[in-house]
Amino acid sequence: MTIQDWNLPTLIDHTVLRPDATKADVLRLCWEAREFGFVVIFVPPCYIDEAVKAVAGTTIRVGIPIGFPLGGHTTSTKVAEAVEGVARGAKVLDMVINVSRLKSGDYDLVRSDMAEVVKATVGVEHKVILETCYLTREEKITACRLAVEAGMDYVKTSTGFAAAGATAEDVRLMKETVAGRAKVKASGGIRDWKTTLAMLEAGADRIGTSASLVIMAEWRQQGTAAP
């Protein structure tokens, strides 16, 4: 694909999840989504009411993280987070996998953890964050398999709060493993168009980033410069 073929705003989950983000930051994110054509925004759960109100009347979907950022919450806690979020207007849920249980080999529990959230919040989009920097290749494959079995719509690389973020290699592996039964979201450390393009070319269906405006500016500049 050429650079002009990517409809970039529709592929980005425009995000502000840093711990020191203020209400003003969240409202700015909502305005930016309306201005630049982003179709999904991610905000801390405590700001979901403000975000839903700020994008009312548009097609922008509000997303929140679940079990964030470590994934070690009990299943009932994750379910409660998800149910409350959806009741308040969330349309997209990005849930952190239970990394510890996965690495302990407790695969039935990991699958059930995801499946219970999916079952409790029918009608919204579900992604599971694998936090790939902590996993072996075989664990990444296993996590993808369990996610598909649990009914997840996407597998996602990273929270952006761990030791490392997305890599094109991981995106390719995840894409190959889900084999069309789920989509792939690349997130974590994606701060420029060059990295974004590498993730898209590796097979990412969505990009999660807080550097959306920088990426958009570089994308447009590259598109203008293209012959």
ABEGO torsion letter per residue (X at the ends): XBAAABBAAAABBBBBABAABBAAAAAAAAAAAAAAGBABBBBBAAAAAAAAAAABGBABBBBBBBGOAAGABBAAAAAAAAAAAAAAGBABBBBBBBAAAAAAGBAAAAAAAAAAAAAABBGBBBBBBAGAAABBAAAAAAAAAAAAAAGBABBBABAGABABBBBAAAAAAAAAAAGGABBBBBBEGBABAAAAAAAAAAGBABBBBAAAAAAAAAAAAAAAABX
